Amino acid sequence: MTILDTIIERKKEEIKESKSKISAQQLKDSEFFSRKTLSLKDTLKSKSGIIAEFKRKSPSKGIINDKFSALEVVSDYEKFGASAISILTDKDFFGGSSNDILSVRNHIKIPILRKDFMIDEYQFYEAKSMGADVILLIAAYLSPDQVSEFTQLAHQLNLEVLLEIHSEDELKHIDKNVEFVGINNRNLKDFKVDLQHSVQLKNQLPKEILTIAESGIYSFEDYKYLKEKGFEGFLMGEYFMKDENPGNKFSEFISNVTM
């Protein structure tokens, strides 16, 4: 069993627990459910193109940085020019929670990506009730039909969709209605990083698709290489979060981007 398999099995249990505590109707009645969502398509083009991530830990790295609240970090990300914020809400493997989004929603004015392992319709209502604007679908554990069904549901809730792929086999998962295709530089099955593989995969996508490079971007040189290869967006978390001050690290990075 791979790490991804383990995560999905635990996610099924987690969703069952959540449903027993809060109904879908209660989620629909929550404060943020009726708010007008923000568009990542708009901010991705008008700002830096960087989706800056708040992440405390990961299965492959362990604790990355658990010294700051989500609000402390993402406020700096927004101030220094992030196009959007990504927040991990998985508890057991990434140390996140829905409260990490809830705690920042009223304080920032850029889109929030709920980054989690979406396998059940209930999670989409959760995302909306948290104040998320974008959700992540991961082709590695979804069928093409599920991608289409979940994309339709997300759009009914006015949420944009980032579809993540990593292999040629997953090209068939691409639904024409998703707003973005993310290419994960890190293989979720063994967590190895290969930027060249991502570029080769991008070259097989239609030109009109907005593409986002995800994970494994560890330097400005990595960012520059991927940008030169045509990626429009860059989802980065560990590079900033492993620093003693993630906000300052992001500021330094942005100063290179805008030079």
C-alpha positions as CSV (number, residue, x, y, z in Angstrom):
1,M,0.0,0.0,0.0
2,T,1.4,3.4,-1.0
3,I,1.3,6.6,1.2
4,L,-1.5,7.8,-1.1
5,D,-3.6,4.7,-0.5
6,T,-3.1,5.1,3.3
7,I,-4.2,8.7,3.1
8,I,-7.4,7.9,1.1
9,E,-8.4,5.1,3.5
10,R,-8.1,7.5,6.5
11,K,-9.9,10.2,4.6
12,K,-12.9,7.9,4.2
13,E,-13.0,7.5,7.9
14,E,-12.6,11.2,8.5
15,I,-15.5,12.1,6.2
16,K,-17.7,9.6,7.9
17,E,-16.9,11.2,11.3
18,S,-17.5,14.7,10.0
19,K,-20.9,13.8,8.5
20,S,-22.0,12.4,11.9
21,K,-21.2,15.8,13.6
22,I,-22.3,18.3,11.0
23,S,-24.9,17.7,8.3
24,A,-24.6,19.1,4.7
25,Q,-27.6,21.3,5.5
26,Q,-25.8,22.8,8.4
27,L,-22.8,23.5,6.1
28,K,-25.2,25.3,3.7
29,D,-26.5,27.5,6.6
30,S,-23.0,28.6,7.7
31,E,-21.6,32.1,7.5
32,F,-19.4,31.8,4.4
33,F,-21.6,29.5,2.3
34,S,-23.4,32.4,0.6
35,R,-20.4,34.7,0.1
36,K,-19.3,35.6,-3.5
37,T,-16.2,33.6,-4.4
38,L,-13.0,35.1,-5.8
39,S,-11.5,34.0,-9.1
40,L,-8.0,32.6,-9.3
41,K,-8.2,33.0,-13.0
42,D,-8.3,36.7,-12.5
43,T,-5.6,37.0,-9.8
44,L,-3.3,34.5,-11.5
45,K,-3.0,36.8,-14.5
46,S,-2.9,40.1,-12.6
47,K,-0.4,39.2,-9.9
48,S,2.8,37.1,-9.4
49,G,1.3,33.8,-10.5
50,I,2.4,32.2,-7.2
51,I,-0.1,30.3,-5.1
52,A,1.7,30.5,-1.7
53,E,0.9,27.6,0.6
54,F,0.5,27.3,4.3
55,K,1.6,23.8,5.3
56,R,2.8,22.6,8.7
57,K,4.0,19.1,7.8
58,S,3.9,16.4,5.1
59,P,4.2,12.6,5.1
60,S,7.6,12.7,3.4
61,K,9.2,15.6,5.4
62,G,7.5,15.4,8.8
63,I,7.2,18.7,10.6
64,I,8.1,21.6,8.3
65,N,7.0,24.5,10.4
66,D,4.5,24.5,13.2
67,K,5.4,27.7,14.9
68,F,3.0,30.1,13.2
69,S,-0.7,30.5,12.8
70,A,-2.2,30.4,9.3
71,L,-3.2,34.1,9.6
72,E,0.4,35.2,10.4
73,V,1.8,33.5,7.4
74,V,-0.9,34.1,4.7
75,S,-1.2,37.8,5.6
76,D,2.4,38.2,4.6
77,Y,1.9,36.2,1.5
78,E,-0.9,38.5,0.4
79,K,1.0,41.6,1.4
80,F,4.0,40.7,-0.7
81,G,2.0,39.8,-3.8
82,A,0.8,36.2,-3.9
83,S,-1.9,35.5,-6.5
84,A,-3.7,33.2,-4.1
85,I,-3.3,31.1,-0.9
86,S,-3.3,27.4,-0.6
87,I,-4.2,25.9,2.8
88,L,-3.9,22.2,3.7
89,T,-6.9,21.0,5.6
90,D,-5.9,17.4,6.1
91,K,-5.2,16.8,9.8
92,D,-3.6,13.5,10.2
93,F,-0.9,13.7,7.4
94,F,-0.5,17.5,7.0
95,G,-1.4,19.0,10.3
96,G,-4.2,21.2,8.9
97,S,-7.8,21.8,9.7
98,S,-10.9,23.7,8.4
99,N,-10.1,26.3,11.1
100,D,-7.0,27.3,9.2
101,I,-9.2,28.6,6.3
102,L,-12.0,29.9,8.6
103,S,-9.5,31.9,10.6
104,V,-8.1,33.8,7.6
105,R,-11.1,34.2,5.3
106,N,-12.2,37.6,6.6
107,H,-8.7,39.0,6.7
108,I,-7.5,38.4,3.1
109,K,-8.8,39.5,-0.2
110,I,-7.3,36.9,-2.6
111,P,-8.6,33.5,-3.5
112,I,-8.1,30.5,-1.2
113,L,-7.5,27.0,-2.5
114,R,-8.7,24.3,-0.2
115,K,-6.0,21.6,-0.6
116,D,-7.2,18.3,0.5
117,F,-8.0,14.8,-0.8
118,M,-11.5,15.3,-2.3
119,I,-13.4,12.0,-2.6
120,D,-16.9,12.8,-1.5
121,E,-19.5,15.4,-2.4
122,Y,-19.7,16.4,1.3
123,Q,-16.2,17.9,1.1
124,F,-17.3,20.4,-1.5
125,Y,-20.0,21.7,0.8
126,E,-17.3,21.8,3.5
127,A,-15.0,23.8,1.2
128,K,-17.7,26.3,0.4
129,S,-18.7,26.7,4.1
130,M,-15.0,27.4,5.0
131,G,-14.8,30.2,2.6
132,A,-12.6,28.5,-0.1
133,D,-12.7,29.7,-3.7
134,V,-10.9,26.8,-5.4
135,I,-10.8,23.1,-4.8
136,L,-8.2,20.5,-5.8
137,L,-9.0,17.3,-7.6
138,I,-6.2,14.7,-7.8
139,A,-6.3,12.4,-10.8
140,A,-4.2,9.8,-9.1
141,Y,-7.1,8.4,-7.1
142,L,-10.2,9.6,-9.2
143,S,-11.7,8.2,-12.3
144,P,-12.4,10.5,-15.3
145,D,-16.1,10.3,-14.6
146,Q,-15.5,11.4,-11.0
147,V,-13.5,14.4,-12.2
148,S,-16.3,15.5,-14.4
149,E,-19.0,14.9,-11.7
150,F,-17.0,16.7,-9.1
151,T,-16.2,19.6,-11.5
152,Q,-19.9,20.1,-12.2
153,L,-20.6,20.1,-8.4
154,A,-17.8,22.6,-7.7
155,H,-19.1,24.9,-10.4
156,Q,-22.7,24.7,-9.0
157,L,-21.1,26.0,-5.8
158,N,-19.2,28.7,-7.7
159,L,-15.9,27.1,-6.9
160,E,-13.1,26.9,-9.5
161,V,-11.3,23.6,-10.1
162,L,-7.6,22.8,-10.2
163,L,-7.1,19.3,-11.6
164,E,-3.7,17.7,-10.6
165,I,-2.0,15.2,-12.8
166,H,1.4,13.6,-12.8
167,S,1.5,11.0,-15.5
168,E,0.5,10.5,-19.2
169,D,-2.1,8.0,-18.1
170,E,-3.9,10.8,-16.3
171,L,-4.2,13.0,-19.4
172,K,-7.5,11.3,-20.0
173,H,-8.8,12.7,-16.7
174,I,-8.8,16.3,-18.1
175,D,-12.3,17.7,-18.2
176,K,-12.8,20.6,-20.6
177,N,-14.6,22.5,-17.8
178,V,-11.8,22.6,-15.3
179,E,-10.2,26.0,-14.9
180,F,-6.6,24.8,-14.4
181,V,-4.5,21.7,-14.8
182,G,-1.8,21.4,-12.2
183,I,1.2,19.2,-12.9
184,N,2.7,17.8,-9.7
185,N,6.5,17.7,-9.9
186,R,6.4,15.3,-7.0
187,N,5.1,11.7,-7.6
188,L,2.5,11.1,-4.9
189,K,3.3,7.4,-4.9
190,D,7.0,7.6,-4.0
191,F,7.4,11.4,-3.5
192,K,10.3,11.8,-5.9
193,V,10.6,15.2,-7.7
194,D,11.3,15.5,-11.5
195,L,10.8,18.9,-13.1
196,Q,11.7,17.7,-16.6
197,H,9.0,15.1,-16.4
198,S,6.5,17.9,-15.7
199,V,7.7,19.9,-18.7
200,Q,7.3,16.9,-21.0
201,L,3.8,16.3,-19.7
202,K,2.9,20.0,-20.1
203,N,4.0,19.8,-23.8
204,Q,1.2,17.3,-24.4
205,L,-1.6,19.6,-23.1
206,P,-3.6,21.9,-25.3
207,K,-2.1,25.4,-25.5
208,E,-5.2,27.1,-24.1
209,I,-5.1,25.2,-20.8
210,L,-3.8,27.3,-17.9
211,T,-1.1,25.2,-16.2
212,I,0.2,25.3,-12.7
213,A,3.4,23.8,-11.6
214,E,3.0,22.1,-8.2
215,S,5.4,21.1,-5.5
216,G,9.1,20.5,-5.6
217,I,10.0,24.1,-6.5
218,Y,13.0,24.6,-4.2
219,S,14.7,27.7,-5.7
220,F,14.3,30.7,-7.9
221,E,16.1,28.8,-10.6
222,D,13.4,26.1,-10.5
223,Y,10.7,28.8,-10.8
224,K,12.5,30.5,-13.7
225,Y,13.0,27.2,-15.6
226,L,9.3,26.3,-15.3
227,K,8.1,29.8,-16.2
228,E,10.3,29.7,-19.3
229,K,8.7,26.4,-20.2
230,G,5.2,28.1,-20.2
231,F,3.7,27.4,-16.8
232,E,1.3,30.2,-15.8
233,G,1.1,29.5,-12.1
234,F,3.3,28.0,-9.4
235,L,2.0,26.4,-6.2
236,M,4.8,26.7,-3.6
237,G,4.7,25.9,0.1
238,E,7.7,24.0,1.5
239,Y,10.2,26.4,0.1
240,F,8.7,29.2,2.2
241,M,7.4,27.3,5.2
242,K,10.7,25.6,6.0
243,D,12.2,29.1,6.7
244,E,12.2,30.6,10.2
245,N,10.0,33.4,8.8
246,P,7.9,32.2,5.8
247,G,6.6,35.7,5.1
248,N,10.1,37.1,4.8
249,K,11.2,34.2,2.6
250,F,8.3,34.9,0.3
251,S,9.2,38.6,0.2
252,E,12.7,37.8,-0.8
253,F,11.5,35.4,-3.5
254,I,9.1,37.9,-5.0
255,S,11.8,40.6,-5.2
256,N,13.6,38.3,-7.6
257,V,10.4,37.5,-9.6
258,T,9.7,41.3,-10.1
259,M,13.3,42.3,-10.9
